[in-house]
């Protein structure tokens, strides 16, 4: 990437984020619902309400409110959560790592599973198993993440209770962590008992988020592989004595992976969106779960902070996707 | 005859897709060591089917019904898959039609050119690299180090076809099947590539089956020619004899249909319909092919 195109991208990202900020700010103030009404105790006087309104800056005009909010965000102050009465930035820093670990784990799971199934299906493409794979995958494609979540709760939480139903970690071992990246930290510090505990908590949400993505990856990659496998270079490599497995992995996969990465990037942003509902179902303490509470409580500063974080995540994922696509396609080196 | 390399005899095949339509009818042809034979015919004449059968890559929709295909005395059609794959790419190599799709866009030339050397000859990376350099200079590529590091899209069509030729000859095959190797190229490059294939063939003493629809190409580089129509051999023999003294009306009409460089304003003479009528009649009745010499 040249310096120019890098600068261009950063500028575009900033403009996009600003747009997101404007839309969310306006939308939140247009839709009905009053955050102050959620806070006051019954029987509070008009003066109390007005004082509270002034304390949170809600007595100002919309543009002024936006200007105040924007300038403080730029200086690193995301405001104070109305419902939790805590600094928004602090809350985000506490919860974001949980969601990042969950989304990353779901992504890794989906990519590995998708590639394994697509490659296996390609190796079996001339057998009777091939239509079976397609049919099963079609079925998986049709099931959204929250349905998986509910089904998993029913199967592994209720009927066959092998996995913990909710949360991120056994509360007793929570104290020993220096960061909020529990999975990463336990792995790096070789605390395998904690690692196992965290992994067990993550299995169901990861499955719920990852399975739909895995079936999309499978579908796209399998089609791209089938297209590559009829090319002349595959035939020539076969004549040179390459095994079928190696043909798929070394010759075809590298040309089929490009479109798959591009699509996975887009779908991964949907997966991040899916964390909202899936975290809720498994009472997983990430920003998605927090977003639902924030909306219910009309916690304007917290919602705005959360939406900005989600927006930034989407932009980062798209940037990373573009970089990966270029890295895997020698024709796009620039 | 000890210098007989390939002997195809009575080869017949049908297409399973078109309800058992014959696509090869009792085809016989032989090839001596170091001989270049043109396999000429229009689309659907069966020339590509023969080439594919030679490489053991017939599609599933094609079924060989009779005949043998002896390579150094061993029938390729009945050989165990393991023996067959030991011959393919090693003793019998392919120069493909379209160098655009014949090179993997995602791998460097070096990797693709040395696959065979490493897989078939067990060469290590350094020896394979040296051999690849040598091969590239043999096909007159001026800057072989740069080409080895390049990706296919960085090379011109002619360069890519040179690389394919180098790859085909890399394992010193006894037979190279050239499947219309100049069709996808510029006219100006075609001539160089033809000369190059002939040069490589002579230097290595390799026999070549040259699949083409162009009698002009045959005249330039083939020792002998087999003309096919509708899966049947129409006329075969040494190139000079067939072109100078065509006996079948189809051969005569094909030669007449070619452009005349000595009379550029003469225009092109299409093959008349009655010639095709006669061909179809002969195919139905199973008339014998015309063999020269």
Boltz contact constraints between the chains, C-beta under 6 A:
constraints:
  - contact:
      token1: [A, 231]
      token2: [B, 101]
      max_distance: 6.0
  - contact:
      token1: [A, 232]
      token2: [B, 96]
      max_distance: 6.0
  - contact:
      token1: [A, 232]
      token2: [B, 101]
      max_distance: 6.0
  - contact:
      token1: [A, 232]
      token2: [B, 102]
      max_distance: 6.0
  - contact:
      token1: [A, 233]
      token2: [B, 102]
      max_distance: 6.0
  - contact:
      token1: [A, 233]
      token2: [B, 103]
      max_distance: 6.0
  - contact:
      token1: [A, 233]
      token2: [B, 104]
      max_distance: 6.0
  - contact:
      token1: [A, 236]
      token2: [B, 102]
      max_distance: 6.0
  - contact:
      token1: [A, 239]
      token2: [B, 88]
      max_distance: 6.0
  - contact:
      token1: [A, 239]
      token2: [B, 89]
      max_distance: 6.0
  - contact:
      token1: [A, 240]
      token2: [B, 89]
      max_distance: 6.0
  - contact:
      token1: [A, 240]
      token2: [B, 115]
      max_distance: 6.0
  - contact:
      token1: [A, 240]
      token2: [B, 116]
      max_distance: 6.0
  - contact:
      token1: [A, 240]
      token2: [B, 119]
      max_distance: 6.0
  - contact:
      token1: [A, 241]
      token2: [B, 89]
      max_distance: 6.0
  - contact:
      token1: [A, 241]
      token2: [B, 119]
      max_distance: 6.0
  - contact:
      token1: [A, 241]
      token2: [B, 120]
      max_distance: 6.0
  - contact:
      token1: [A, 251]
      token2: [B, 104]
      max_distance: 6.0
  - contact:
      token1: [A, 254]
      token2: [B, 106]
      max_distance: 6.0
  - contact:
      token1: [A, 255]
      token2: [B, 106]
      max_distance: 6.0
  - contact:
      token1: [A, 330]
      token2: [B, 151]
      max_distance: 6.0
  - contact:
      token1: [A, 331]
      token2: [B, 153]
      max_distance: 6.0
